[in-house]
Amino acid sequence: MNRRQLLLTALAGFGACAHGAQLPRAAPPLKFISHNGQQIDLASYKGKVVLLEWLMTTCPHCQESSRILSKIQTEFAAKGVQVLGVAIDAGAGQKLPDYVRKYATTFPVGVLPHTVATDFLQASVMAPLMMPQVVIVDRQGQIREQYAGDDKWHQQAEKNLRSAIAKYAAHGAGAPAKRAAKRK
C-alpha cells in the first residue's frame, strides 16, 4: 500500500470512529445545575422520553434547534417527553441567562465541560464535535438515537424529532401494564 492509500485508509477509519457511537446503549450518568438553579439528574427522568441537546450558545444551528425543542417540550410534556439542554462552550455559564431568554427555552439548560460531552456521546476527542448533538433516550434509560450537527438529519430536525417522539412516546409509561393470567 502506498503512502497516499495508507493515509486515506487511516482517515476513513478515523471518520468512522468519530460517528461510531454504540446504539442502543445505557445512558451514562449525567448531572448538572440548570439555568434556574434546578439540580438535573438524567437518571431521575427514567420513565420519560428525553431529548438531550448538547449545544454551544454561539452556534446558530444550536439556537434554531433550541427553538424547535422548546416547541416540542411545550407540546409533548403531557405525553411524558422531557427536553434537556447542556451548553459546552467556553464562557457558557455567563452566556446562559441571555441564551435562555433570547431563545425562550421551555426546558432546563445547564453547562458542563466539553470532555463530559465527548464521553457521553462516545465521540473522539481528536475529532471536531459538530453541534448541536441531539440524543434520544427512551423510557427505560437507553440511548436509542444520536445525531451530530453535521448530519443530514438536522436539515429536517423538527419533522425527525416529531417522528422519534411518536415512536418512543408510544411505548412504556402510560401503556397498560400486562396483567398476570388468572389461574383456574
CORDA-V148664 format. One record per residue. N is the residue number from 0. RES is the residue in one letter. SS is DSSP state (a for helix, b for strand, c for the rest). D_CENTER is the distance of its C-alpha to the mean C-alpha in Angstrom with 2 decimals. Layout:
n={N;N}
res={RES;RES}
ss={SS;SS}
d_center={D_CENTER;D_CENTER}
This chain:
n={0;1;2;3;4;5;6;7;8;9;10;11;12;13;14;15;16;17;18;19;20;21;22;23;24;25;26;27;28;29;30;31;32;33;34;35;36;37;38;39;40;41;42;43;44;45;46;47;48;49;50;51;52;53;54;55;56;57;58;59;60;61;62;63;64;65;66;67;68;69;70;71;72;73;74;75;76;77;78;79;80;81;82;83;84;85;86;87;88;89;90;91;92;93;94;95;96;97;98;99;100;101;102;103;104;105;106;107;108;109;110;111;112;113;114;115;116;117;118;119;120;121;122;123;124;125;126;127;128;129;130;131;132;133;134;135;136;137;138;139;140;141;142;143;144;145;146;147;148;149;150;151;152;153;154;155;156;157;158;159;160;161;162;163;164;165;166;167;168;169;170;171;172;173;174;175;176;177;178;179;180;181;182;183}
res={M;N;R;R;Q;L;L;L;T;A;L;A;G;F;G;A;C;A;H;G;A;Q;L;P;R;A;A;P;P;L;K;F;I;S;H;N;G;Q;Q;I;D;L;A;S;Y;K;G;K;V;V;L;L;E;W;L;M;T;T;C;P;H;C;Q;E;S;S;R;I;L;S;K;I;Q;T;E;F;A;A;K;G;V;Q;V;L;G;V;A;I;D;A;G;A;G;Q;K;L;P;D;Y;V;R;K;Y;A;T;T;F;P;V;G;V;L;P;H;T;V;A;T;D;F;L;Q;A;S;V;M;A;P;L;M;M;P;Q;V;V;I;V;D;R;Q;G;Q;I;R;E;Q;Y;A;G;D;D;K;W;H;Q;Q;A;E;K;N;L;R;S;A;I;A;K;Y;A;A;H;G;A;G;A;P;A;K;R;A;A;K;R;K}
ss={c;c;a;a;a;a;a;a;a;a;a;a;a;a;a;a;a;a;c;c;c;c;c;c;b;b;c;c;c;c;b;b;b;b;c;c;c;c;b;b;b;a;a;a;a;c;c;c;b;b;b;b;b;b;b;c;c;c;c;a;a;a;a;a;a;a;a;a;a;a;a;a;a;a;a;a;a;a;a;c;b;b;b;b;b;b;b;c;c;c;c;a;a;a;a;a;a;a;a;a;a;a;c;c;c;c;c;b;b;b;b;c;c;a;a;a;a;a;a;a;a;c;c;c;c;c;c;c;c;c;c;c;b;b;b;b;b;c;c;c;c;b;b;b;b;b;b;c;c;c;c;a;a;a;a;a;a;a;a;a;a;a;a;a;a;a;a;a;a;c;c;c;c;c;c;c;c;c;c;c;c;c;c;c}
d_center={40.09;40.65;38.67;36.82;35.77;34.63;32.47;30.91;30.25;28.63;26.40;25.40;24.50;22.54;20.44;19.81;18.66;16.24;14.19;15.48;12.80;14.30;13.14;13.44;13.33;13.35;10.45;12.20;13.47;11.63;13.82;14.31;16.62;15.48;17.43;19.93;20.58;18.81;17.93;14.39;14.12;11.19;14.14;15.86;13.54;14.79;16.39;13.75;10.97;7.77;5.18;2.94;4.06;5.92;9.23;12.96;15.29;17.76;15.72;16.94;14.11;11.63;14.30;14.59;10.96;11.36;14.59;13.30;10.64;13.64;15.81;13.64;13.46;17.22;18.02;16.23;16.33;19.63;18.28;16.06;12.71;10.93;8.49;7.74;7.71;8.80;11.41;12.78;15.82;19.35;20.81;17.64;19.28;22.18;20.30;17.83;20.47;21.41;17.90;17.28;20.80;20.83;17.70;18.47;15.11;15.63;12.87;12.89;11.94;13.06;13.89;13.68;15.35;14.13;15.26;12.89;9.93;12.07;12.98;9.68;8.67;12.36;13.14;16.73;17.86;20.48;18.38;16.94;13.20;12.75;10.72;8.52;5.80;3.30;2.66;5.53;7.72;11.30;14.06;15.40;12.50;11.88;8.84;10.22;8.39;6.62;7.73;9.33;11.01;14.25;13.51;15.84;13.26;12.41;16.15;15.90;12.42;13.87;15.90;13.28;10.91;14.18;15.19;12.25;12.90;16.54;16.11;14.18;15.67;19.07;18.95;19.51;20.24;22.66;24.19;27.75;28.29;30.65;34.04;36.36;39.25;42.49;45.23;48.56}
